[in-house]
Amino acid sequence: MDLDAVYPNNIVMVYNRWGSLLYQSEEGKYSSNPWKGDFKGAELPVGSYYFIIDFQDEKVEPQKGVVSIILNK
């Protein structure tokens, strides 16, 4: 699914375990600048991070979940 095409007002947010915002997409522009597992250009450590996809559509509840960074070196 092309998130931006289906939900043109979406906002994607990623938080660390302490609730600090690490990433927020521009409204409707996630595909042009997706989260790459970094914060301010630096790779984040192995761990679990929490995301919210706010579709900004009254008919659709925001999606919440966990994404894990696992390094394979």
N, C-alpha and C positions, 0 to 999 in steps of 0.2 A: 504494500500500500504506500502510495506517495502521500505522506502525512500533510504536507503543505497544500497539495492539490485538493485533498478531501476535506481538510479542516484549515482553511486559509488564515484563521486567526489564532492558531495554536501557539502555545508557549511551552517549552520544555525546560525543566529545572532539575539540577543535580545537586545533592547535598552530601556532606560527609556525616559521619556518625554522631557528631556533636551538633548537627543542624546548621552548619555554616554553608551558605550558598557558594558552590564552586563554579556553576555554569548556569546561564540563563540565555536561551535563544531569543533573537528578535522575533516579534510577533509574525508568524507565518513564514519564517525564513530558516527553519531548522535545517532543511536540506542543503542550503548554501553554506552553513557553518555548523556541522554536527559536532557533538561532544566527542572528543578523541581520547578521553581518559587522562586529561591533563588539567592543570590549574595554573594560570598565568604562564603558559608555555612549558612548564615543568611536568614530567611524568609523575602521576600519583603512585603511591606505594600500593602493593597488593592489599586488597581489602574489599569491603562491601560499601557500596554507595547507594543512596536512595534517590529515586527519580519521581517526578510528577510530570505528567503530560496533561496540561490544561487545554482542552480543545476549544474552550471559550464558545461552547455551543450548549444552550440550555437543555437540549435533548440528550446530551451525552455527559456522563459523570467523568471527572478527571481520572486518569489511570495513575496508580501509584505502585511502586515496586522497588526491587533491589537489583542492582547490577554489580557483579563482582569483577575485579581486576585480578587476573591470574597471569603471572609472567612465566614464560616458557624459555628459559635461557640455558 
